[in-house]
Amino acid sequence: MRLLLVEDEADLAQSLAEGLSHDGYQVSVAGDGQVAVQMLAETDFDVMILDRDLPLLSGDAVCRVARAQGLDVPVIMLTAAASVSDRVEGLDLGADDYLTKPFAYVELLARLRALGRRAGSTPTITEFADLRLDTARRLVERGGRPVGLTQKEYGVIELLLAAGGGFVTVDELLDEVWGSAQYNTRGVVKTAIYTLRKRLGEPDLIEAISGRGYRLVEPTP
């Protein structure tokens, strides 16, 4: 995944770029908004990590320019402002996600994985074992049988299918399905998984590993 990191704090930019490169991302760095706009015009990026408080051209302005030019690059906006109004304003400008400084590096990685899944070309039909998801019609079938799911349960199974057998953490589920990893109780995920298993029936397709999260597994004979 090719990233554009727009951050004027040199030490933070270097630290993030080194960490992200180590984790397999291709990282380009811009130290101000004007350079960021130029780089966006020259290169196709998969995700932009954009500080809101930038010299020469603010992060808000960079986001406006990108959207005005028809660039649909997903944006994670970074800011020191923590109020709800600030987050809403950033999202209204066209940002796809929001991180308040200081943030945990592992949370940034989780947000990048989530955006990468959304930005990728997701097929209309996704299948795993005898489970079938039609995203165009928002229809889930198990063994050819339609499965009625709530909105949250559908969101959970969609993320699990997108992970292709990889683990999806509780925080990722909270962030993607419930809208915030800071949701007031992590028990909602356990409850949703419990009811989802009942609706999907036997044999069980969902594996839970403490500390790692949930994933889809092939049913045992």
N, C-alpha and C positions, 0 to 999 in steps of 0.2 A: 504494500500500500504506500502510495506517494503522499507525503504530508508537507504542507507549508506551515511552518511555525513562525508566527508574527509576534515578536516579543522584544521590547526595548531594554529590559533588564539583562545585561550581558551574561552575568553569572547564571541566572535562571535559564536563559535561552541555551547556553552551552550545556548545562546539566541535563535539561530536557532532551536536547538533540542527541547527546551521548547515550542517554538511557533508551530513547526510542530507536536509535540506530542499532543498539545492542539487542533490542527486542525484535529486530527484523524489518523496521520501517525505513523507507527512503525519505530522509528529512532535508528540506531546504529551509533556510532561516532568513527572515527579513527583520531588520531592526526598526523600521518605521512604516507608516501606512502607505507612503508614496511608493516605496520599493515593493511593498506587497501587491499593490494594484498592478505595477509593471510585471511582476512575476506571474500573477494570475493571467495576464494577457498573453504571456509567452509559453506557459506550461499548463498542462491539464493535471490538476491535483485531485486526489481522492477525498481528502479532508483538509480543512484549514483550521488550525488552532490559533485563535485570534485574541490578543490582548485588547481590552477595550480602551485603555488609556495609553495612547501612542503619540509620539511626536510627529509633526508635520501634517499627518492626516490621521484622525482618530479611528479606532476600531469600528465605531458606528458608521463613519463615512466609508470605510473600506467595505463594510457589509452592504451599504446602500449602493455603492458603485458596482459591486459584484452582481447584485440582484438586478440592477438597472441594465446591466450588460447581458443579462440572460444567463449568467453563470450559476449553475445549480450545485456548485461544490458545497458539501455539508460543512457547517461551521460550528466549532466548539468555542464559545466566547469565554475568555478569562477576565475576571474583574475582582477588585478589592471590595467593591460594594456588595453588601449582603442582603439588602432589603428586597422584599418581594417586588416592589415597583420597579427596581432596577433590573431584576431578572425578566420581568414581563416586558419591559421596554426593549431589552436586548433581543428577546425572542420575536417581538413584533417587527424588529428591523430585518429579520430574516435569518437569525441564528437558529441552529437546530438543537443546540444544547448549551448548557451554562455551567461553569465551574467557578466557585468563589475561592479566591486566594486567602490563605494558603490551602492547598488541596493535597490529598495523598496521591502519589504517583500511580498506585495501583488503581485508583478510581479513574484517573485519566485513561489508563489502558482499557478499563472496562467500557468507558464511554466510546473510545475509538473502535473497539470491537462491535459495539452496538451500532454505531453509525456506519461502519463498514458493511454490516449485514443489510442495513436499510439501503445503502447506496448501491450495493451490488445488484446485478440483474437477477432478480428472483423469479424463477419460473412460476407460471400460473398454477401448475400442479406439482405438489411435492409429496413423495411417498416414502414410507419407512415400514418395512415388513408389510402387514396388511392394513396399515394406516394410510389414509389418503386425504390431503388437504388441497382444496381448490380455493386459492386466494381471491380469484375474480368473483366467485359467488359466496365466499366466506362459508364454505361447506366442508365439514369433516365427516369422513366415512371410515368405519372399521369393518373389514371383511365385507365390503359392499353395503353395509348398513349405515344409514345416516345417524350421526350422533349429535344430539342437541346440546349445545354448550352455551354458557353465559359468555359475555364479552371478555371477562377476565380469563376464564378458562380457555377461550379461543386464543387469547394473546399468549398464554403460557405454552400451549401446544405449538403455536406458530414459532415461538422462539426456540423451543426444543427441536423442532424439525429443521430450523435454519442452522442450528449448531451441528447437524449431521452426525449425531452420536457423541459429540463433545459435551463437556459439562457446561451448564449455565448456572451461575451463582445466584444465591438468593438476592443479593444486591442488584444484579443485572435484571432479574425478574421484577423486583420492586421498581427499578428505574424505568424499565421499558413498558411494563404492563400497568403499574399503579401510578407512574408519573414521577416518582421520587424514591431514591434509595434511602431517604430519611423518613419514609412512611412510618407512622406511629407504632406499628407492630409488625414484626416479621412473621407472626403467626398466620397472617392472611395468606402467605405463600403456602404454608403447610396445609391449610384448610383447602385452598384451591387445588393443590395436588391430590389431596385425599378424594375430593369429589370428582376430579378429572379421572382418576383411576377407576372409580365406580362407574362413571358414564362410559368409559372406553371398554370396560369388561376384561375378562380373562382371555389369554394369559397376560400378565402385567407387562407393560412396555416401558415403564418409568422406573429408573433406578435412582435412589437417593444415597449419597455418600456424605457423611458429616464433614463439614469444612470445605467441601468441594462444590456441592450443589446437586443438580439433577441432570440426568441425561436419558435419552432413549436407548434401549437395548433390545436386541433380537430376542423374541420369546424363546424360552427353553422348551424343548419337545416334551 
